[in-house]
Amino acid sequence: MSAPTTVTTPSIIDAPAPPPKARSTRIFRDPVILGCLGWIVFLVGWSLSGLFPHSPTVADPGVLLHAPGGGYLFGVDQDGYDVLSRTVYAAKFDVLMALSGALVAAVTGTWLGILMSSEGRLSALATRGLDVFQAVPLLVVAVAVIGLVGTSRTILVVIIAAINTPLFIRLVQAEARLVRKRGYVAVARVYGVSERTIRWRHILPNVTGVLFPQFSLSVGYAIASVGALSFLGLSEPGSASWGSMIKAGIPLLPLNQWWMVVFPSLALFTVVLAFSELSHRLQGHVEQIRGGSR
């Protein structure tokens, strides 16, 4: 009589639960994603390169209100700044501040969202506090804060992070609660895996996929918020910003000097649109990946 065969099963505790299979090749073959990323990288890269037709920080008082053309492709504003150089230069501040604020929000929101995904009295209390926080019009609070403590790039990044963090908390919390119901998490608990290990080894890798669409959308919203605050005169004094450029050019529109408003507005619109469309397309790919992994 032969000895009973012992079947060994691979450990599902030591290794993290595998996230849905990545389909990066399909994502980066999407022409809309490539176009959006290309425009954003081109504009930000140009702004960081310092290669401008004219100086964006030194005005030329000898050339004021020059219409587009004759060496000034986008014209010259009322202070003597080349509008093209100034518009591209502003991307370095508007886009990078939005990216920084959204990144802080994503990291903070992911951490808090996973912590608040467990069932319990403390988690429920934190969720109620989040409801109260989201009920407050945060952009109005941001204006009040800037009015009290002054404005700087650091303050703007903190405001952007504060506005967007609740969105990431909600998203990650909902996704993490779905992950907690999966079989490998239940088996991990049976084997005595700690809650901390379950959070960061099993849950975190499986919620990251939903972060990218929200991150892209949050960056677009943050750029629009920076533009709005700059338009209201709440940006750092003397800094280039699309919102402040638009505000400065509006009084000259009745005089048919339109270029100081049109070109910064187009830059703001196209960048926000690129991030919004990027979010939409990434969300579609995430849904396909999740559907294919079921």
C-alpha positions in Angstrom: 0.0 0.0 0.0 1.5 3.2 -1.1 2.0 6.1 1.3 -0.5 9.0 1.0 0.6 11.8 -1.2 1.2 15.1 0.4 0.1 18.1 -1.6 1.9 21.3 -0.9 0.3 24.6 -1.8 2.2 27.7 -2.4 2.1 30.3 0.4 -0.4 33.0 -0.3 0.6 34.9 2.8 4.3 35.7 2.1 3.6 37.1 -1.4 1.4 40.1 -2.0 -1.9 39.4 -3.8 -1.3 40.1 -7.5 -3.1 43.1 -8.9 -5.0 42.9 -12.2 -2.7 42.1 -15.1 -1.3 45.3 -16.5 -2.0 46.1 -20.1 0.4 49.0 -20.5 1.0 48.3 -24.2 -2.7 48.8 -24.9 -2.8 52.0 -22.9 0.2 53.5 -24.6 -1.2 52.6 -28.0 -4.2 54.8 -27.3 -3.8 57.9 -29.6 -5.8 60.1 -27.3 -3.6 59.2 -24.3 -0.5 59.7 -26.3 -1.7 63.1 -27.6 -2.7 64.3 -24.1 0.6 63.2 -22.6 2.5 64.6 -25.5 1.0 68.1 -25.2 1.5 68.2 -21.4 5.1 67.0 -21.6 5.9 69.4 -24.5 4.5 72.4 -22.7 6.0 71.7 -19.3 9.3 70.6 -20.8 9.5 73.8 -22.8 8.7 75.9 -19.7 11.5 74.1 -17.8 14.0 74.4 -20.7 14.3 78.2 -20.5 14.4 78.4 -24.3 12.0 81.3 -24.9 11.8 83.7 -27.9 12.1 86.6 -25.5 12.6 86.9 -21.8 9.5 86.0 -19.8 10.7 87.9 -16.7 12.3 91.1 -18.1 9.9 93.5 -19.8 10.8 95.6 -22.8 9.2 99.1 -22.3 10.0 100.0 -25.9 7.5 97.5 -27.2 4.1 97.7 -25.6 0.8 96.3 -26.8 2.4 94.9 -30.0 -0.1 92.8 -32.0 0.8 89.2 -32.9 3.4 89.1 -35.7 6.7 90.7 -36.5 8.9 88.6 -34.2 6.2 88.4 -31.5 4.0 85.4 -32.4 1.5 85.9 -29.6 2.0 89.7 -29.3 3.2 91.8 -26.4 1.2 92.8 -23.3 0.8 96.2 -21.8 3.8 95.8 -19.6 6.2 94.8 -22.4 6.3 91.1 -21.8 6.2 88.7 -24.8 2.9 86.8 -24.4 4.2 83.6 -25.9 7.2 83.4 -23.6 5.1 84.5 -20.6 2.4 81.9 -21.4 4.9 79.0 -21.7 6.8 80.2 -18.6 3.6 80.2 -16.5 3.1 76.5 -17.2 6.2 75.8 -15.0 4.3 77.2 -12.0 0.7 76.4 -12.7 1.1 72.8 -13.8 3.9 71.9 -11.4 2.0 73.4 -8.4 -1.1 71.4 -9.4 1.0 68.2 -9.8 2.6 68.7 -6.4 -0.7 69.4 -4.6 -2.4 66.4 -6.3 0.5 64.1 -5.5 0.3 65.1 -1.8 -3.4 64.5 -1.9 -3.0 61.1 -3.6 -0.5 59.8 -1.0 -2.4 61.2 2.0 -5.7 60.1 0.7 -4.5 56.6 -0.2 -3.1 56.1 3.3 -6.2 57.4 5.1 -8.5 55.6 2.7 -6.9 52.2 3.5 -7.0 53.0 7.2 -10.7 54.0 7.1 -11.7 50.9 5.0 -11.9 48.6 8.0 -15.2 48.2 9.8 -15.3 49.7 13.3 -16.4 52.6 15.4 -13.2 54.7 14.8 -13.5 54.2 11.0 -17.2 55.2 11.1 -16.4 58.3 13.2 -13.6 59.3 10.8 -16.0 58.9 7.8 -18.6 61.2 9.5 -15.8 63.8 10.0 -15.0 63.5 6.4 -18.6 64.1 5.5 -18.6 67.4 7.5 -15.3 68.4 5.9 -16.6 67.9 2.4 -19.8 69.9 3.2 -17.6 73.0 3.6 -17.0 75.0 0.3 -13.3 74.5 0.3 -12.5 77.0 -2.4 -14.2 79.7 -0.3 -12.2 78.6 2.7 -9.0 78.8 0.6 -9.7 82.4 -0.3 -10.2 83.2 3.4 -7.0 81.4 4.4 -5.0 83.2 1.8 -6.5 86.5 2.9 -5.4 85.8 6.5 -1.9 84.3 6.1 -0.9 85.6 2.7 -0.1 83.7 -0.5 2.9 81.7 -1.6 3.4 78.6 -3.7 3.6 76.5 -0.6 0.2 77.7 0.6 -1.3 77.0 -2.8 0.1 73.5 -2.8 -1.4 72.9 0.6 -4.8 74.2 -0.5 -4.8 72.0 -3.6 -3.9 69.0 -1.4 -6.7 69.9 1.1 -9.3 70.2 -1.6 -8.4 66.9 -3.3 -7.5 64.6 -0.4 -11.1 63.8 0.5 -11.7 62.6 -3.1 -8.9 60.1 -2.8 -10.0 59.0 0.6 -13.5 58.2 -0.7 -12.2 56.4 -3.7 -9.6 54.3 -1.9 -11.9 53.5 1.0 -14.6 52.2 -1.3 -12.2 50.1 -3.4 -10.4 48.8 -0.3 -13.6 47.6 1.2 -14.3 45.6 -2.0 -10.8 44.1 -1.8 -11.3 43.1 1.9 -14.1 40.8 0.7 -11.9 38.8 -1.6 -10.9 35.3 -0.8 -7.2 35.8 -0.3 -7.8 38.4 2.3 -10.1 36.0 4.3 -7.5 33.2 4.0 -4.8 35.6 5.2 -6.8 36.4 8.3 -7.4 32.7 9.0 -3.6 32.2 8.9 -3.1 35.0 11.4 -1.7 37.7 9.2 -1.7 41.0 11.0 -4.0 43.8 9.9 -1.1 46.0 9.0 0.3 43.3 6.6 -3.2 42.9 5.1 -3.4 46.6 4.5 -0.1 47.2 2.8 0.7 43.9 1.2 -2.8 42.7 0.0 -5.0 45.8 -0.2 -2.6 48.6 -1.4 -1.4 46.8 -4.6 -5.0 46.2 -5.6 -6.3 49.7 -5.2 -3.5 51.5 -7.1 -5.2 51.0 -10.4 -8.1 53.3 -9.6 -5.8 56.1 -8.5 -4.4 57.1 -11.9 -7.7 58.3 -13.4 -8.5 60.3 -10.2 -5.0 61.7 -10.1 -5.2 63.0 -13.6 -8.7 64.5 -13.0 -7.4 66.1 -9.8 -4.5 67.7 -11.5 -6.8 69.3 -14.1 -9.1 70.5 -11.4 -6.1 71.9 -9.5 -4.8 73.8 -12.5 -8.3 75.4 -12.9 -8.2 76.2 -9.2 -4.8 77.8 -9.4 -6.0 79.8 -12.4 -9.1 80.9 -10.5 -7.1 82.0 -7.4 -4.6 83.9 -9.6 -7.5 85.6 -11.5 -8.8 86.8 -8.1 -5.3 88.2 -7.4 -4.5 85.6 -4.8 -1.4 84.2 -6.5 2.2 85.0 -5.4 2.9 88.7 -6.3 5.0 89.0 -9.4 4.7 85.4 -10.4 3.6 84.4 -13.9 0.2 82.6 -13.9 -2.4 82.1 -16.6 -5.1 83.4 -14.3 -3.3 86.7 -13.6 -2.4 87.1 -17.3 -6.1 86.7 -18.2 -7.1 89.2 -15.5 -4.6 91.8 -16.7 -5.8 91.5 -20.3 -9.5 91.7 -19.8 -9.7 95.6 -19.5 -8.1 95.8 -22.9 -10.6 93.6 -24.7 -12.9 96.5 -25.7 -9.9 98.1 -27.4 -9.5 95.0 -29.6 -6.3 93.9 -27.9 -7.5 90.4 -27.5 -4.2 88.4 -27.5 -3.4 88.9 -23.9 -6.6 87.0 -22.9 -6.9 84.5 -25.7 -3.6 82.8 -25.6 -3.3 82.2 -21.8 -6.9 81.1 -21.9 -6.2 78.6 -24.6 -3.2 77.3 -22.7 -5.3 76.9 -19.5 -8.2 75.3 -21.4 -6.1 72.8 -23.4 -4.1 71.6 -20.4 -7.1 71.1 -18.2 -8.9 69.4 -21.1 -5.8 67.1 -21.7 -5.8 66.0 -18.0 -9.6 65.5 -18.1 -9.6 63.4 -21.2 -6.5 61.5 -19.9 -8.5 60.6 -16.8 -11.5 59.5 -18.9 -9.4 57.3 -21.1 -7.5 55.8 -18.2 -10.8 55.0 -16.4 -12.0 53.1 -19.5 -8.8 51.0 -19.5 -9.0 50.4 -15.8 -12.6 49.1 -16.2 -11.5 46.8 -19.1 -8.6 45.4 -17.0 -10.9 44.8 -14.0 -13.5 43.2 -16.2 -10.9 40.9 -17.8 -9.6 39.9 -14.4 -12.9 38.6 -13.2 
